[in-house]
Amino acid sequence: MLNTEFKKKFDAEPNLVKKAAVKNDFLFFMKKMDSIENVAMIGALLKVRNLEDLQFIKKNENNPALLPVNTSILEKPAEYPGGMEMLKKEVAGLFYTGGVYTETKTVKANVIFMIEKDGSISNVQAEGDNFTFNRQAEIAIYSIPDKFSPAIAKGNMVRSRFRLPLTLTLQD
């Protein structure tokens, strides 16, 4: 609807200078909408993380079997459909670089998360020097549409920890 209304205004304007101003207004408005959507996603992410942390604390007080399995005893680690390259492509496609504020050209983070027995992702935590890059990385991981195949230990599907290093290099 917004696109249609801006297009009507753009097409109706005979003056080229004013037409360019309408286009710039549209681009500025859409960037602000992206920013608002991003803030909402960060709010949702924080709520999900808080709920996960509370559930994890409550479950693990009474059931140590829910802790991640030591990776040295895994018969098969958790895997993303299509492998690591497909996972990296998915994350890159979901990553909102407009939400990253940095004065350096390259930012890095290690994203650590849990792969549950059903292949879903939980407890995503990005560790790096740039807060905004970390939050965008967490949002991208939570937004991955496909489930992992869970890790296997002693013939059973088990909860496991997964680490994904991410680097963003900004172009001038």
CORWOZI-V82810 format. One line per field, one symbol per residue. ss: DSSP state (h for helix, s for strand, l for the rest). A space follows every 10 residues. Layout:
ss = ???
This chain:
ss = lhhhhhhhhh hhlllhhhhh hhhhhhhhhh hhhhhhhhhh hhhhhhhhhh hhhhhhhhhh hhlhhhllll hhhllsllss llhhhhhhhh hhhhllhhhl lllllsssss ssssslllll ssssssssll hhhhhhhhhh hhlllllssl sssllsssls sssssssssl ll
